[in-house]
Amino acid sequence: MSEQLTLYLYKNSPYCEKIELALAEANVPYKAYQIDIWNKPEWFATNVNPVSGKVPVVTYGGPNVDPDDPSPLSAKVAESNVILEFLADVYPDSGLLPKDPVLRAKVRFFVNAATKHLEEPCYAFVQWREPYDNALKGIEFIQGLLEEDGDFAVGDHYTIADASISPLLARLKIVIETDIGKFPVGMGYKLGEELKGPKYAKFMKYVQRILERPSLKKTHDEESAIAFFKTIFTERAQ
């Protein structure tokens, strides 16, 4: 019998979505518990993630208890990319990490690169802390890591490399199709037009394959994400 696994999440968080994707791809049974990030219960910060109080967090092992009464005997694992590696280790037959050590290293490099070179500048653009130039540079960097005709970020199987970047790609689609963000009106559409060029063709082919993945369609609620964006991006730069 497998150990109990509980995921504490906020549905519109891309970081939580990474974990949902990995669990869906691994076909792992688990309990999900939604945390209101605007009004977190005291027991969550005290007994689940006392370090930062953030989601996602998974509890693993220990007795099978109600999520709102977590056991001190269960392991608590926080930070989305750390959780991805943890799940790959706990469920080695899932293929979330390749068995070949070179490919494993490539997956870890991709996860780090996606966070540093793409995730950070894309969210900086959406929040209008900087123009999208660095996001385009990040896209070029990630594109350089992709194999010419490969279906996945690394190798011939879905891994945590794909799970780490998929929620961002789903939100990038929203930005370039709806122009929602704090940036000046029209900048999201403009970024979308640039991405249609041949310079980014390999990257956009990968994006399309990822967006069609059943696990993403199962976990990502685009309408909910758009509604959430509209609530947090109420002001536009001029």
MARVOFI-79441 format. One record per residue: residue number from 1; y, z, x of N, C-alpha, C in turn. Coordinates in pm, whole numbers, plus 50000, padded with zeros to 5 digits. Example, Ala and Ser with C-alpha at 12.3 -4.5 7.8 and 13.67 -1.06 7.14 Angstrom:
BEGIN
seq_n.y_n.z_n.x_ca.y_ca.z_ca.x_c.y_c.z_c.x
1_49431_50780_51319_49550_50780_51230_49670_50780_51320;
2_49775_50708_51285_49894_50714_51367_50003_50787_51290;
END
This chain:
BEGIN
seq_n.y_n.z_n.x_ca.y_ca.z_ca.x_c.y_c.z_c.x
1_49880_50000_50084_50000_50000_50000_50124_50000_50087;
2_50219_49911_50056_50339_49901_50139_50433_50018_50113;
3_50519_50044_50212_50618_50151_50200_50723_50112_50098;
4_50781_50213_50033_50887_50185_49937_51009_50131_50011;
5_51081_50041_49945_51203_49984_50000_51307_49977_49889;
6_51422_50035_49915_51532_50033_49819_51655_49974_49884;
7_51719_49880_49815_51842_49819_49864_51959_49868_49779;
8_52056_49927_49847_52180_49967_49782_52282_49856_49810;
9_52342_49804_49705_52424_49685_49722_52539_49682_49623;
10_52632_49591_49651_52736_49551_49556_52720_49402_49538;
11_52703_49358_49414_52655_49222_49388_52744_49114_49447;
12_52875_49133_49451_52963_49028_49500_52991_49036_49650;
13_52918_49119_49719_52934_49130_49864_52848_49026_49935;
14_52910_48943_50021_52829_48847_50097_52733_48915_50193;
15_52770_49034_50239_52685_49107_50332_52559_49159_50262;
16_52574_49202_50139_52457_49242_50061_52371_49122_50026;
17_52438_49010_50002_52364_48888_49966_52274_48842_50080;
18_52314_48866_50203_52228_48833_50317_52092_48901_50300;
19_52095_49028_50262_51972_49106_50251_51889_49060_50131;
20_51956_49032_50020_51884_48981_49904_51812_48850_49938;
21_51878_48764_50014_51817_48637_50054_51693_48660_50139;
22_51704_48747_50238_51591_48774_50326_51473_48831_50248;
23_51501_48922_50156_51394_48982_50076_51330_48879_49984;
24_51412_48790_49929_51358_48685_49843_51269_48590_49921;
25_51315_48552_50040_51236_48461_50123_51107_48526_50170;
26_51111_48656_50194_50992_48729_50240_50901_48766_50123;
27_50951_48748_50001_50874_48783_49881_50831_48929_49884;
28_50928_49015_49914_50901_49158_49929_50943_49232_49802;
29_50856_49317_49747_50896_49398_49632_50991_49510_49677;
30_51095_49531_49599_51190_49637_49634_51268_49678_49511;
31_51333_49793_49521_51422_49839_49416_51566_49810_49459;
32_51645_49764_49365_51787_49738_49392_51872_49835_49312;
33_51972_49890_49377_52061_49985_49310_52204_49945_49338;
34_52278_49914_49231_52416_49871_49244_52508_49991_49269;
35_52594_49974_49370_52693_50077_49402_52831_50023_49365;
36_52905_50101_49289_53043_50067_49258_53127_50099_49381;
37_53166_49996_49456_53234_50020_49583_53375_50076_49563;
38_53427_50064_49441_53561_50119_49413_53552_50265_49370;
39_53432_50308_49335_53414_50446_49289_53274_50491_49327;
40_53252_50507_49457_53117_50538_49506_53075_50680_49467;
41_52951_50694_49425_52902_50829_49395_52896_50914_49522;
42_52922_51039_49507_52927_51129_49623_52793_51134_49696;
43_52684_51128_49621_52552_51138_49684_52524_51020_49777;
44_52588_50904_49749_52564_50787_49834_52620_50810_49974;
45_52745_50851_49982_52807_50874_50112_52743_50992_50185;
46_52691_51087_50110_52632_51206_50171_52489_51183_50216;
47_52409_51116_50131_52265_51110_50156_52211_50973_50196;
48_52293_50868_50180_52243_50734_50211_52314_50675_50332;
49_52447_50674_50331_52521_50620_50446_52640_50710_50480;
50_52612_50825_50541_52721_50917_50575_52809_50867_50690;
51_52764_50766_50764_52841_50717_50878_52963_50639_50833;
52_52941_50539_50744_53054_50457_50701_53072_50455_50549;
53_52969_50491_50476_52977_50488_50330_52973_50349_50272;
54_52939_50246_50354_52942_50108_50309_52804_50059_50266;
55_52806_49952_50188_52683_49878_50156_52686_49747_50236;
56_52570_49689_50262_52437_49727_50215_52375_49837_50301;
57_52280_49906_50239_52193_50001_50308_52055_49985_50246;
58_51952_49997_50328_51817_50006_50274_51757_50140_50314;
59_51678_50195_50222_51595_50309_50256_51452_50259_50262;
60_51378_50310_50359_51242_50261_50382_51150_50380_50405;
61_51036_50376_50337_50939_50482_50356_50974_50606_50275;
62_50899_50712_50299_50919_50835_50223_50864_50822_50083;
63_50882_50924_50001_50828_50920_49865_50901_50818_49778;
64_50833_50772_49676_50888_50674_49583_50971_50748_49479;
65_51101_50760_49503_51189_50839_49418_51292_50749_49352;
66_51366_50805_49257_51476_50731_49195_51583_50703_49300;
67_51642_50583_49298_51742_50549_49398_51862_50642_49403;
68_51898_50702_49290_52013_50793_49290_51976_50934_49334;
69_51852_50951_49378_51808_51079_49434_51726_51050_49560;
70_51790_50989_49662_51717_50945_49781_51653_51061_49858;
71_51536_51032_49910_51463_51135_49985_51513_51145_50128;
72_51524_51265_50182_51560_51281_50324_51449_51232_50416;
73_51330_51203_50361_51218_51158_50442_51218_51007_50465;
74_51302_50934_50393_51308_50790_50411_51405_50755_50523;
75_51376_50644_50591_51469_50592_50693_51583_50521_50624;
76_51704_50541_50674_51822_50473_50620_51874_50374_50724;
77_51885_50248_50685_51927_50143_50777_52050_50074_50718;
78_52159_50070_50795_52284_50011_50749_52324_49893_50838;
79_52429_49823_50796_52486_49705_50862_52395_49583_50838;
80_52452_49481_50776_52372_49369_50726_52288_49300_50833;
81_52345_49270_50949_52267_49199_51051_52158_49287_51112;
82_52185_49417_51118_52082_49512_51164_51967_49517_51063;
83_52002_49521_50936_51900_49523_50831_51815_49397_50835;
84_51879_49282_50860_51803_49157_50868_51695_49166_50975;
85_51730_49214_51092_51631_49227_51199_51525_49330_51164;
86_51566_49438_51100_51472_49542_51058_51368_49483_50963;
87_51413_49406_50863_51320_49346_50768_51225_49248_50836;
88_51279_49173_50932_51194_49079_51006_51086_49152_51085;
89_51119_49269_51137_51022_49349_51213_50920_49415_51121;
90_50967_49465_51008_50877_49536_50915_50782_49439_50845;
91_50829_49315_50823_50748_49215_50754_50729_49094_50846;
92_50651_49110_50951_50639_49005_51054_50576_48876_51002;
93_50495_48885_50896_50432_48764_50842_50527_48681_50757;
94_50648_48732_50735_50745_48660_50652_50803_48539_50723;
95_50796_48537_50856_50857_48430_50932_51008_48445_50947;
96_51064_48557_50905_51208_48578_50916_51254_48577_51062;
97_51165_48613_51152_51185_48594_51295_51063_48520_51349;
98_51085_48415_51428_50970_48342_51484_50889_48432_51578;
99_50765_48397_51599_50682_48473_51693_50711_48432_51837;
100_50756_48308_51857_50789_48261_51991_50915_48332_52042;
101_50910_48395_52160_51024_48473_52209_51149_48390_52234;
102_51134_48265_52272_51251_48179_52294_51320_48151_52161;
103_51242_48119_52059_51299_48094_51927_51361_48221_51869;
104_51298_48335_51896_51354_48463_51850_51493_48484_51911;
105_51504_48453_52039_51633_48467_52106_51736_48372_52046;
106_51693_48250_52014_51784_48152_51953_51831_48199_51816;
107_51742_48261_51739_51779_48313_51609_51884_48422_51625;
108_51862_48514_51718_51958_48623_51739_52093_48569_51787;
109_52089_48467_51872_52213_48406_51919_52287_48342_51802;
110_52214_48275_51715_52276_48208_51600_52341_48311_51508;
111_52272_48421_51481_52328_48526_51395_52458_48578_51454;
112_52457_48605_51583_52577_48654_51649_52689_48550_51645;
113_52653_48424_51670_52752_48316_51670_52811_48296_51531;
114_52727_48301_51429_52776_48282_51293_52876_48391_51256;
115_52849_48513_51298_52939_48624_51270_53070_48609_51345;
116_53061_48582_51474_53180_48579_51559_53263_48452_51542;
117_53197_48337_51541_53269_48210_51545_53300_48151_51407;
118_53229_48194_51303_53250_48133_51173_53290_48235_51066;
119_53214_48341_51054_53241_48440_50949_53381_48499_50963;
120_53414_48544_51082_53543_48611_51103_53661_48517_51079;
121_53664_48396_51138_53779_48308_51112_53786_48254_50969;
122_53671_48234_50905_53674_48186_50766_53735_48290_50674;
123_53693_48416_50688_53751_48520_50604_53897_48545_50640;
124_53931_48528_50767_54071_48541_50808_54156_48435_50741;
125_54103_48314_50728_54176_48207_50661_54193_48238_50512;
126_54084_48276_50447_54090_48303_50303_54190_48414_50273;
127_54198_48513_50362_54294_48622_50345_54432_48586_50402;
128_54445_48465_50453_54566_48411_50513_54621_48500_50625;
129_54530_48543_50710_54571_48609_50834_54584_48509_50946;
130_54533_48387_50923_54548_48277_51018_54513_48146_50948;
131_54563_48031_50997_54526_47902_50937_54379_47871_50964;
132_54331_47759_50908_54187_47732_50918_54145_47663_51048;
133_54235_47650_51142_54200_47585_51270_54082_47652_51339;
134_54084_47785_51343_53974_47857_51408_53844_47846_51329;
135_53857_47834_51197_53737_47812_51116_53673_47678_51150;
136_53756_47575_51169_53703_47444_51207_53640_47449_51346;
137_53701_47524_51437_53641_47539_51570_53505_47609_51559;
138_53499_47709_51470_53372_47779_51449_53266_47688_51389;
139_53307_47604_51297_53214_47508_51236_53160_47413_51342;
140_53248_47367_51431_53203_47281_51542_53102_47353_51630;
141_53129_47480_51656_53039_47557_51742_52902_47571_51677;
142_52901_47608_51549_52774_47623_51477_52703_47489_51466;
143_52777_47384_51442_52718_47251_51433_52646_47214_51563;
144_52702_47257_51674_52641_47228_51803_52508_47299_51823;
145_52483_47404_51745_52357_47478_51755_52249_47419_51666;
146_52288_47336_51571_52193_47280_51475_52120_47160_51535;
147_51990_47153_51506_51913_47036_51548_51951_46917_51460;
148_51939_46798_51515_51989_46678_51448_51927_46657_51310;
149_51796_46671_51300_51729_46646_51173_51656_46769_51120;
150_51694_46886_51168_51627_47007_51126_51673_47054_50988;
151_51583_47119_50917_51617_47172_50785_51676_47312_50793;
152_51653_47378_50906_51693_47518_50919_51779_47540_51043;
153_51838_47658_51052_51927_47688_51164_51852_47684_51297;
154_51731_47739_51297_51649_47745_51418_51504_47715_51380;
155_51442_47622_51451_51301_47596_51429_51273_47526_51297;
156_51148_47539_51252_51104_47467_51132_51074_47561_51016;
157_51137_47679_51017_51112_47778_50912_51241_47853_50884;
158_51258_47896_50759_51374_47979_50721_51366_48112_50794;
159_51474_48151_50858_51478_48276_50933_51602_48357_50895;
160_51619_48471_50960_51738_48551_50935_51864_48479_50983;
161_51849_48377_51067_51965_48296_51105_52023_48228_50981;
162_51937_48171_50898_51982_48108_50775_52035_48211_50676;
163_51966_48324_50664_52011_48428_50571_52147_48483_50612;
164_52174_48488_50742_52299_48547_50789_52421_48463_50756;
165_52403_48332_50744_52516_48242_50724_52527_48190_50581;
166_52419_48195_50505_52417_48135_50371_52524_48189_50275;
167_52543_48321_50266_52646_48371_50173_52786_48321_50208;
168_52815_48308_50335_52943_48254_50377_52957_48109_50334;
169_52851_48030_50352_52856_47889_50315_52876_47873_50164;
170_52815_47960_50087_52832_47954_49942_52977_47984_49903;
171_53039_48075_49975_53179_48108_49947_53275_48004_50004;
172_53236_47941_50114_53317_47831_50166_53322_47717_50063;
173_53211_47692_49997_53206_47591_49891_53306_47624_49782;
174_53312_47750_49742_53406_47792_49639_53550_47766_49684;
175_53581_47802_49808_53717_47789_49859_53763_47644_49859;
176_53677_47554_49906_53721_47415_49919_53716_47339_49786;
177_53643_47394_49688_53636_47328_49558_53734_47384_49456;
178_53775_47511_49473_53863_47575_49375_54000_47609_49431;
179_54015_47608_49564_54142_47641_49629_54182_47787_49607;
180_54083_47874_49584_54112_48016_49563_54121_48087_49698;
181_54227_48163_49717_54248_48240_49839_54393_48280_49847;
182_54428_48356_49950_54567_48398_49968_54650_48292_50041;
183_54585_48192_50094_54654_48085_50166_54744_48006_50072;
184_54838_47928_50126_54924_47847_50039_54845_47750_49952;
185_54895_47723_49834_54829_47633_49739_54798_47499_49807;
186_54675_47454_49790_54633_47325_49842_54561_47331_49976;
187_54569_47444_50046_54507_47452_50179_54355_47453_50171;
188_54300_47511_50065_54155_47508_50049_54105_47366_50026;
189_54174_47292_49941_54139_47153_49919_54152_47071_50048;
190_54256_47102_50125_54279_47028_50249_54165_47051_50348;
191_54120_47175_50357_54005_47204_50443_53883_47126_50396;
192_53863_47120_50265_53750_47046_50211_53755_46899_50247;
193_53872_46840_50245_53887_46700_50281_53853_46678_50428;
194_53895_46770_50513_53863_46758_50656_53712_46764_50679;
195_53644_46848_50603_53500_46865_50620_53420_46744_50571;
196_53483_46656_50496_53416_46536_50450_53406_46429_50559;
197_53481_46447_50667_53482_46348_50774_53354_46347_50854;
198_53328_46238_50927_53205_46224_51006_53191_46329_51116;
199_53302_46386_51158_53300_46486_51265_53213_46606_51228;
200_53208_46638_51099_53135_46758_51055_53012_46722_50971;
201_52962_46601_50985_52854_46552_50899_52726_46635_50913;
202_52690_46669_51035_52565_46744_51056_52576_46884_50994;
203_52690_46946_51011_52712_47079_50953_52704_47072_50802;
204_52769_46974_50742_52773_46965_50596_52636_46931_50537;
205_52554_46856_50611_52417_46830_50566_52337_46961_50563;
206_52357_47042_50665_52290_47173_50668_52338_47259_50551;
207_52469_47259_50526_52525_47336_50415_52459_47294_50284;
208_52447_47165_50262_52389_47116_50138_52244_47159_50122;
209_52168_47155_50230_52028_47200_50223_52021_47349_50190;
210_52109_47427_50249_52109_47571_50225_52147_47601_50081;
211_52247_47531_50029_52293_47556_49892_52187_47519_49789;
212_52094_47432_49827_51987_47393_49736_51864_47483_49747;
213_51867_47576_49836_51752_47665_49858_51729_47753_49735;
214_51604_47760_49684_51578_47842_49565_51621_47987_49579;
215_51604_48044_49698_51642_48185_49716_51791_48204_49698;
216_51872_48107_49740_52018_48119_49722_52055_48105_49575;
217_51991_48009_49507_52019_47992_49365_51980_48116_49286;
218_51880_48188_49335_51834_48309_49267_51929_48426_49290;
219_51985_48437_49408_52063_48555_49444_52214_48537_49430;
220_52261_48413_49443_52405_48389_49443_52453_48347_49304;
221_52545_48426_49249_52604_48397_49119_52744_48341_49143;
222_52755_48208_49139_52884_48146_49174_52994_48185_49077;
223_52965_48189_48949_53067_48224_48851_53119_48365_48876;
224_53030_48457_48906_53070_48594_48935_53153_48601_49063;
225_53114_48523_49164_53189_48521_49289_53329_48466_49269;
226_53342_48361_49188_53473_48303_49160_53561_48404_49086;
227_53503_48471_48989_53579_48571_48913_53625_48685_49005;
228_53537_48725_49097_53572_48830_49192_53686_48785_49283;
229_53677_48662_49333_53783_48606_49418_53918_48609_49343;
230_53915_48574_49216_54039_48569_49139_54102_48707_49121;
231_54019_48810_49121_54072_48946_49106_54133_48999_49235;
232_54081_48953_49350_54132_49008_49477_54238_48919_49541;
233_54241_48791_49501_54340_48699_49557_54441_48661_49448;
234_54521_48759_49409_54617_48738_49301_54750_48687_49352;
235_54776_48700_49482_54902_48655_49538_54876_48540_49637;
236_54967_48445_49643_54953_48331_49731_55069_48328_49832;
237_55036_48289_49953_55141_48269_50053_55219_48144_50019;
238_55343_48142_50060_55431_48028_50031_55441_47936_50154;
END
